[in-house]
């Protein structure tokens, strides 16, 4: 085979490969255009925010953030929260009280949570009232819904461990969390309320796993999603974003009702979950103002209609900081002692009407995947490993002792990691150190697979052509290019 012929065949193969790659990439883009985007005309769903719904109902489900249609936390549940929060104090890497230690406050959730907590880190990092011992770690991760967080073997925990390592803290120093972990509806969800009951069970399982991984976690402030009506996507559009608020509400009510699967009171048995309550309730019906004036305008969203842009993220950050400032269980965040003088009475709270509820039992909890995570077994806490409780998985708060009685103080803790990145930030007092919890690339994987296969085929073609060319005598009628 002559060199020109080989060149023509090679060029032709490359052209075919490029066309195929373009078609695949274009098809992926077209598919993406069909399942993502933004529709600014869809600025209201007609649903009433839980905070405004009060004792009214949505499809027979009562509103309000707490039972009875109230937005105020019941005093008995608050007393338990104060008792748990009083345990929060600076700790060293082993989890022992240490005035030179840290209080790690983490986020757990998806990419929306990640963006919003990044804005919160910036806001809190410039607030002089925030205690110097506070270390904020953005553990939220792109695409990691509740089914990832409930599985103790999921790789989400390895990535979370890397975020802790880069922030210079350990799992034993994590004592509070903002939990905003939605369901990822990649297919048609169940109808209401079955879809929300399923989410309640999944979030319950996730909280139990989180407590196991973070043995000194005392309190978790929960939130549901922002308005999702502008999204043109199958991931989690309206009305799922609205209805998810009921799932969070029902998890909190189950703990208040004394469900052992969410027990946070050592006087009632083994502690298997953090004390949970509402953080900021951030859903509003698009541009329709709720009672406190909150709205979600299209210009506060990214062009995918799913994620808040910097302006929208800042709005959530301000609500999160305001909710902590108004909550006495979060006084530790501002360097103040938590007043736990009021004792829980132990009385259960009657839950609001939950239509069609089969009950929250061990049988209703989802079974996590059994696959071992790449790079190590669960339970570790070293560099590059997932954080875990190790031998302390059954530790109760009573067995850990009254750690809040010693080691309190406002001590600056510097970040030893000096990590760099661009996606999220660990905050120590007002000192910022960037921590990356990786985003994924946007190039469709099939394109890279096609390119790799094409390269192998072209290489084989070239080798075969050269061997054939050497095995034949020179053609006297062909003049080689000079």
C-alpha positions as CSV (number, residue, x, y, z in Angstrom):
1,X,0.0,0.0,0.0
2,X,1.4,3.4,-0.9
3,X,1.9,6.2,1.5
4,X,-0.8,8.4,-0.1
5,X,-3.3,5.5,0.0
6,X,-2.5,4.9,3.7
7,X,-2.9,8.6,4.3
8,X,-6.3,8.7,2.6
9,X,-7.5,5.7,4.6
10,X,-6.2,7.1,7.8
11,X,-7.8,10.5,7.1
12,X,-11.1,8.8,6.1
13,X,-11.1,6.8,9.3
14,X,-10.4,10.0,11.4
15,X,-13.3,11.8,9.6
16,X,-15.7,8.9,10.3
17,X,-14.6,8.9,13.9
18,X,-15.1,12.7,14.3
19,X,-18.5,12.6,12.7
20,X,-19.5,9.8,15.0
21,X,-18.3,11.6,18.0
22,X,-20.1,14.7,16.9
23,X,-23.3,12.8,16.4
24,X,-23.0,11.2,19.8
25,X,-22.1,14.4,21.6
26,X,-24.8,16.2,19.7
27,X,-27.3,13.5,20.6
28,X,-26.3,13.8,24.2
29,X,-26.7,17.6,24.0
30,X,-30.1,17.2,22.4
31,X,-31.1,14.7,25.1
32,X,-29.9,17.1,27.7
33,X,-31.9,19.9,26.1
34,X,-35.0,17.8,26.4
35,X,-34.4,17.0,30.1
36,X,-32.9,20.2,31.4
37,X,-33.2,23.9,31.0
38,X,-35.3,26.7,32.5
39,X,-38.8,27.9,32.1
40,X,-39.2,31.3,33.7
41,X,-42.9,31.4,32.9
42,X,-43.6,28.6,35.5
43,X,-43.3,31.1,38.4
44,X,-46.0,29.6,40.6
45,X,-47.4,26.1,41.4
46,X,-50.3,27.3,43.5
47,X,-49.2,25.4,46.6
48,X,-49.1,27.0,50.0
49,X,-45.8,26.9,51.9
50,X,-45.9,24.8,55.1
51,X,-45.2,27.8,57.2
52,X,-48.3,29.5,55.8
53,X,-50.5,26.4,55.5
54,X,-50.6,26.1,59.3
55,X,-53.4,23.8,60.5
56,X,-54.8,23.7,56.9
57,X,-54.1,20.6,54.8
58,X,-52.5,19.6,51.5
59,X,-54.2,16.5,50.2
60,X,-55.2,15.6,53.8
61,X,-51.7,16.3,55.2
62,X,-51.6,19.0,57.8
63,X,-49.3,22.0,57.4
64,X,-47.0,23.8,59.7
65,X,-43.4,22.8,60.5
66,X,-44.4,21.0,63.7
67,X,-47.5,19.1,64.9
68,X,-50.8,20.9,65.2
69,X,-50.0,23.2,62.3
70,X,-47.5,25.1,64.4
71,X,-44.2,26.7,63.3
72,X,-42.9,26.7,66.8
73,X,-40.9,23.7,68.2
74,X,-42.7,22.0,71.1
75,X,-41.0,22.8,74.4
76,X,-40.4,19.2,75.3
77,X,-38.5,18.6,72.1
78,X,-36.6,21.8,72.5
79,X,-35.5,20.7,76.0
80,X,-34.0,17.5,74.6
81,X,-32.3,19.6,71.9
82,X,-30.8,21.9,74.5
83,X,-29.6,18.8,76.5
84,X,-27.9,17.4,73.4
85,X,-26.5,20.8,72.3
86,X,-25.0,21.4,75.7
87,X,-22.6,18.6,74.9
88,X,-21.1,20.6,72.0
89,X,-17.7,21.9,72.9
90,X,-14.2,22.2,71.3
91,X,-12.7,18.8,70.9
92,X,-9.3,17.4,69.8
93,X,-8.9,15.0,66.9
94,X,-9.7,12.0,69.2
95,X,-13.0,13.7,70.2
96,X,-12.0,14.6,73.7
97,X,-12.8,18.0,75.1
98,X,-10.0,20.4,74.5
99,X,-10.1,24.2,74.8
100,X,-7.7,24.3,71.8
101,X,-9.9,22.0,69.8
102,X,-12.6,22.5,67.2
103,X,-16.3,22.3,66.7
104,X,-16.9,21.0,63.2
105,X,-20.2,22.0,61.6
106,X,-20.8,20.2,58.3
107,X,-23.2,20.2,55.4
108,X,-24.7,16.9,54.0
109,X,-26.6,16.9,50.7
110,X,-26.5,17.4,47.0
111,X,-25.1,20.1,44.7
112,X,-27.8,22.6,45.7
113,X,-26.7,22.1,49.3
114,X,-23.1,22.5,48.3
115,X,-23.7,25.8,46.6
116,X,-25.8,27.2,49.4
117,X,-23.4,26.1,52.1
118,X,-20.5,27.6,50.2
119,X,-22.3,31.0,50.4
120,X,-23.0,30.3,54.1
121,X,-19.3,29.7,54.7
122,X,-18.4,33.1,53.2
123,X,-21.2,34.8,55.2
124,X,-20.3,33.1,58.5
125,X,-16.6,33.6,57.9
126,X,-17.0,37.3,58.0
127,X,-19.4,37.4,60.9
128,X,-17.5,38.5,64.1
129,X,-20.1,36.8,66.3
130,X,-19.2,33.3,65.1
131,X,-17.0,31.4,67.6
132,X,-13.4,31.0,66.6
133,X,-13.5,27.3,67.4
134,X,-16.1,26.7,64.6
135,X,-14.9,24.8,61.5
136,X,-17.3,24.7,58.7
137,X,-16.9,21.8,56.3
138,X,-18.9,21.6,53.1
139,X,-19.5,17.8,52.7
140,X,-22.3,18.1,50.3
141,X,-21.6,16.4,46.9
142,X,-23.0,16.7,43.4
143,X,-25.6,14.1,42.5
144,X,-25.5,12.4,46.0
145,X,-29.1,12.0,47.0
146,X,-30.5,10.4,50.1
147,X,-29.9,6.8,48.8
148,X,-26.2,7.5,48.8
149,X,-26.1,9.0,52.3
150,X,-28.1,6.1,53.9
151,X,-25.6,3.5,52.6
152,X,-22.6,3.2,54.9
153,X,-20.6,1.6,52.1
154,X,-21.3,4.3,49.5
155,X,-18.3,6.2,48.1
156,X,-20.0,9.4,49.4
157,X,-18.4,8.7,52.8
158,X,-14.9,8.4,51.3
159,X,-15.4,11.8,49.7
160,X,-16.8,13.2,52.9
161,X,-13.7,11.9,54.7
162,X,-11.4,13.7,52.3
163,X,-13.3,17.0,52.9
164,X,-12.8,16.5,56.7
165,X,-9.1,15.8,56.2
166,X,-8.6,18.8,54.0
167,X,-10.3,21.0,56.6
168,X,-8.0,19.6,59.3
169,X,-10.7,18.0,61.4
170,X,-11.8,14.4,62.1
171,X,-15.2,12.7,62.3
172,X,-15.0,12.8,66.0
173,X,-14.9,16.6,66.0
174,X,-18.2,16.8,64.0
175,X,-20.9,17.8,66.4
176,X,-23.5,19.6,64.3
177,X,-24.8,19.4,60.8
178,X,-27.0,21.0,58.2
179,X,-28.8,18.2,56.5
180,X,-30.5,19.0,53.2
181,X,-30.5,15.7,51.3
182,X,-33.3,15.4,48.8
183,X,-34.6,12.3,47.0
184,X,-33.3,12.0,43.4
185,X,-36.4,11.3,41.3
186,X,-34.9,9.9,38.1
187,X,-38.2,8.3,37.1
188,X,-41.8,8.9,37.8
189,X,-42.2,8.9,41.6
190,X,-45.0,7.4,43.6
191,X,-48.1,9.6,44.1
192,X,-48.5,11.6,47.2
193,X,-48.3,10.7,50.1
194,X,-46.6,7.4,49.3
195,X,-43.6,9.2,47.6
196,X,-43.1,11.3,50.8
197,X,-43.5,8.4,53.1
198,X,-40.9,6.6,51.2
199,X,-38.6,9.6,51.4
200,X,-39.3,9.9,55.2
201,X,-38.1,6.3,55.6
202,X,-35.0,7.0,53.5
203,X,-34.1,10.1,55.4
204,X,-34.6,8.2,58.7
205,X,-32.1,5.6,57.5
206,X,-29.7,8.3,56.4
207,X,-29.8,10.0,59.8
208,X,-29.0,6.6,61.5
209,X,-26.0,6.1,59.2
210,X,-24.8,9.7,59.7
211,X,-24.9,9.1,63.5
212,X,-22.9,6.0,63.1
213,X,-20.3,7.7,60.9
214,X,-20.1,10.8,63.2
215,X,-20.2,9.4,66.7
216,X,-20.2,12.9,68.5
217,X,-22.9,14.4,66.3
218,X,-25.4,16.0,68.6
219,X,-27.8,18.1,66.6
220,X,-28.9,18.2,62.9
221,X,-30.9,21.0,61.4
222,X,-33.0,19.8,58.5
223,X,-34.2,21.7,55.4
224,X,-36.1,20.7,52.2
225,X,-35.5,22.1,48.8
226,X,-36.1,25.6,47.3
227,X,-38.7,26.2,44.6
228,X,-38.3,23.8,41.7
229,X,-40.9,25.1,39.2
230,X,-38.4,26.7,36.8
231,X,-36.6,23.4,36.1
232,X,-37.3,21.4,33.0
233,X,-35.8,18.1,34.3
234,X,-36.6,14.7,35.6
235,X,-34.3,15.0,38.6
236,X,-36.7,16.6,41.1
237,X,-39.2,19.1,39.6
238,X,-42.3,20.4,41.3
239,X,-44.4,19.3,43.0
240,X,-41.7,17.0,44.4
241,X,-39.6,19.9,45.8
242,X,-42.7,21.2,47.7
243,X,-43.9,17.8,48.9
244,X,-40.4,16.9,50.2
245,X,-41.1,19.4,53.0
246,X,-43.7,17.0,54.4
247,X,-41.0,14.2,54.5
248,X,-38.7,16.4,56.6
249,X,-41.7,17.4,58.8
250,X,-42.7,13.7,59.3
251,X,-39.1,12.6,60.2
252,X,-39.0,15.3,63.0
253,X,-42.5,14.3,64.2
254,X,-41.4,10.6,64.4
255,X,-38.5,11.5,66.7
256,X,-40.8,13.7,68.8
257,X,-43.3,10.8,69.0
258,X,-40.6,8.6,70.5
259,X,-39.9,6.3,67.6
260,X,-36.9,4.1,68.6
261,X,-35.5,4.2,65.0
262,X,-34.8,7.9,65.6
263,X,-34.1,7.9,69.3
264,X,-31.9,10.8,70.4
265,X,-32.6,10.6,74.2
266,X,-30.1,8.4,76.2
267,X,-32.7,8.1,78.9
268,X,-34.9,6.2,76.4
269,X,-32.3,3.7,75.3
270,X,-29.5,3.6,72.7
271,X,-28.9,6.9,70.8
272,X,-29.2,6.0,67.1
273,X,-29.8,9.5,65.6
274,X,-28.9,13.1,66.2
275,X,-31.5,15.4,67.7
276,X,-33.3,16.9,64.7
277,X,-35.3,20.0,64.1
278,X,-36.1,22.4,61.3
279,X,-33.3,24.6,60.1
280,X,-34.5,27.2,57.6
281,X,-37.6,26.3,55.6
282,X,-36.6,27.7,52.3
283,X,-39.5,26.8,49.9
284,X,-41.7,29.5,48.5
285,X,-44.2,29.4,45.6
286,X,-42.0,31.1,43.0
287,X,-42.8,34.8,42.8
288,X,-45.8,34.5,45.1
289,X,-44.6,36.0,48.4
290,X,-45.1,33.9,51.4
291,X,-46.1,35.5,54.8
292,X,-42.5,36.6,55.6
293,X,-42.0,37.9,52.1
294,X,-39.8,35.1,50.7
295,X,-40.0,34.6,47.0
296,X,-38.0,32.7,44.3
297,X,-37.5,34.6,41.1
298,X,-36.2,33.1,37.9
299,X,-33.2,35.4,38.0
300,X,-32.1,33.7,41.2
301,X,-31.5,30.4,39.4
302,X,-28.8,29.0,37.2
303,X,-29.8,28.5,33.6
304,X,-30.6,24.8,34.3
305,X,-33.5,25.9,36.5
306,X,-32.4,23.5,39.2
307,X,-29.5,25.2,41.0
308,X,-29.6,28.6,42.7
309,X,-27.2,31.1,41.3
310,X,-24.9,33.2,43.6
311,X,-27.8,35.5,44.5
312,X,-30.1,32.6,45.3
313,X,-27.4,30.8,47.3
314,X,-26.8,33.9,49.3
315,X,-30.5,34.1,50.1
316,X,-30.4,30.5,51.6
317,X,-27.1,31.3,53.4
318,X,-28.7,34.3,55.1
319,X,-31.7,32.2,56.2
320,X,-29.5,29.5,57.6
321,X,-27.5,32.0,59.6
322,X,-30.6,33.7,60.8
323,X,-32.1,30.4,61.9
324,X,-29.0,29.5,63.9
325,X,-29.0,32.9,65.5
326,X,-32.6,32.5,66.6
327,X,-32.3,29.0,67.9
328,X,-31.1,28.5,71.5
329,X,-29.8,25.0,70.6
330,X,-27.3,26.8,68.4
331,X,-25.8,29.2,71.0
332,X,-22.5,27.2,70.8
333,X,-22.2,28.5,67.2
334,X,-21.7,32.0,68.6
335,X,-19.5,31.0,71.5
336,X,-22.2,31.1,74.1
337,X,-23.0,28.3,76.6
338,X,-26.2,26.4,75.9
339,X,-28.7,26.6,78.7
340,X,-29.9,23.1,79.3
341,X,-31.5,23.7,82.7
342,X,-35.0,22.7,81.5
343,X,-35.4,18.9,81.6
344,X,-37.3,16.9,79.0
345,X,-40.5,15.5,80.5
346,X,-40.3,12.4,78.3
347,X,-43.8,13.0,77.1
348,X,-44.5,12.0,73.5
349,X,-46.0,14.4,70.9
350,X,-49.0,13.5,68.9
351,X,-48.1,13.6,65.3
352,X,-50.1,15.5,62.7
353,X,-52.3,13.6,60.3
354,X,-50.2,11.6,57.9
355,X,-52.6,10.0,55.4
356,X,-52.0,6.4,54.5
357,X,-49.0,6.0,56.9
358,X,-48.1,2.3,57.3
359,X,-45.9,3.3,60.2
360,X,-42.1,3.9,60.6
361,X,-40.7,0.5,61.4
362,X,-37.4,-1.3,60.8
363,X,-39.2,-3.2,58.0
364,X,-40.0,0.1,56.2
365,X,-36.4,1.3,56.2
366,X,-34.5,0.8,52.9
367,X,-31.8,-1.7,52.7
368,X,-28.5,-0.1,51.7
369,X,-26.2,-1.6,49.1
370,X,-23.7,-4.2,50.2
371,X,-20.9,-3.4,47.9
372,X,-17.7,-2.4,49.7
373,X,-16.4,1.1,48.8
374,X,-13.3,1.3,46.6
375,X,-10.1,1.9,48.5
376,X,-11.0,0.5,51.9
377,X,-13.6,-0.9,54.3
378,X,-16.0,1.3,56.2
379,X,-15.2,2.6,59.6
380,X,-11.9,4.3,59.0
381,X,-11.1,7.9,59.4
382,X,-7.6,8.4,58.1
383,X,-6.4,10.3,55.1
384,X,-8.4,9.4,52.0
385,X,-10.7,7.1,53.9
386,X,-14.2,7.5,54.9
387,X,-15.0,8.8,58.4
388,X,-16.5,6.3,60.7
389,X,-17.3,5.4,64.3
390,X,-15.0,2.4,64.3
391,X,-15.6,0.5,67.6
392,X,-17.9,3.3,68.8
393,X,-20.9,2.4,66.6
394,X,-23.0,1.6,69.6
395,X,-21.8,4.4,71.8
396,X,-24.5,6.4,73.5
397,X,-24.3,10.0,74.6
398,X,-24.6,8.9,78.3
399,X,-21.6,6.5,77.9
400,X,-19.6,9.3,76.3
401,X,-20.1,11.4,79.5
402,X,-21.0,15.1,80.1
403,X,-18.2,16.5,77.9
404,X,-19.8,19.9,77.9
405,X,-18.9,20.4,81.5
406,X,-15.2,20.9,80.6
407,X,-13.1,22.4,77.9
408,X,-15.3,25.3,76.8
409,X,-13.7,28.4,75.4
410,X,-13.3,30.6,72.4
411,X,-10.0,29.4,70.9
412,X,-8.8,30.1,67.4
413,X,-8.1,26.9,65.4
414,X,-6.1,27.3,62.2
415,X,-6.5,25.1,59.2
416,X,-3.3,22.9,58.9
417,X,-4.2,21.6,55.5
418,X,-3.7,24.6,53.4
419,X,-5.8,22.9,50.7
420,X,-6.7,24.6,47.6
421,X,-9.6,24.3,45.2
422,X,-12.5,26.2,43.8
423,X,-15.8,24.5,44.8
424,X,-16.2,24.7,48.6
425,X,-14.7,26.2,51.6
426,X,-13.7,25.2,55.1
427,X,-14.0,28.0,57.6
428,X,-12.3,28.4,60.9
429,X,-13.6,31.5,62.6
430,X,-13.0,34.2,60.0
431,X,-10.1,32.3,58.3
432,X,-10.9,30.7,55.0
433,X,-9.3,27.6,53.5
434,X,-10.7,26.2,50.3
435,X,-11.6,22.6,50.1
436,X,-12.7,20.8,47.0
437,X,-15.4,18.1,47.0
438,X,-15.2,17.3,43.3
439,X,-17.6,18.2,40.6
440,X,-17.9,15.9,37.6
441,X,-17.1,16.8,34.0
442,X,-19.8,17.6,31.5
443,X,-18.4,15.6,28.5
444,X,-20.6,12.5,27.9
445,X,-18.6,9.4,28.8
446,X,-19.7,7.7,25.6
447,X,-17.7,10.2,23.6
448,X,-14.5,9.3,25.5
449,X,-15.3,5.6,25.0
450,X,-15.8,6.1,21.3
451,X,-12.6,8.1,20.9
452,X,-10.6,5.4,22.8
453,X,-12.0,2.6,20.6
454,X,-11.4,4.7,17.5
455,X,-7.8,5.3,18.5
456,X,-7.2,1.5,19.0
457,X,-8.8,0.7,15.6
458,X,-6.7,3.4,13.8
459,X,-3.6,2.1,15.4
460,X,-4.3,-1.4,14.3
461,X,-5.1,-0.2,10.8
462,X,-1.8,1.7,10.6
463,X,0.3,-1.3,11.8
464,X,-1.4,-3.6,9.4
465,X,-1.0,-1.2,6.5
466,X,2.7,-0.8,7.2
467,X,3.3,-4.5,7.4
468,X,1.5,-5.1,4.1
469,X,3.5,-2.3,2.5
470,X,6.8,-3.8,3.7
471,X,5.8,-7.3,2.4
472,X,5.3,-6.1,-1.2
473,X,8.0,-5.1,-3.7
474,X,8.3,-1.4,-4.7
475,X,5.9,-0.2,-7.4
476,X,8.1,1.3,-10.1
477,X,5.1,3.4,-11.4
478,X,4.7,5.2,-8.1
479,X,6.8,8.3,-7.5
480,X,7.2,9.1,-3.8
481,X,6.8,12.6,-2.6
482,X,10.1,14.4,-2.1
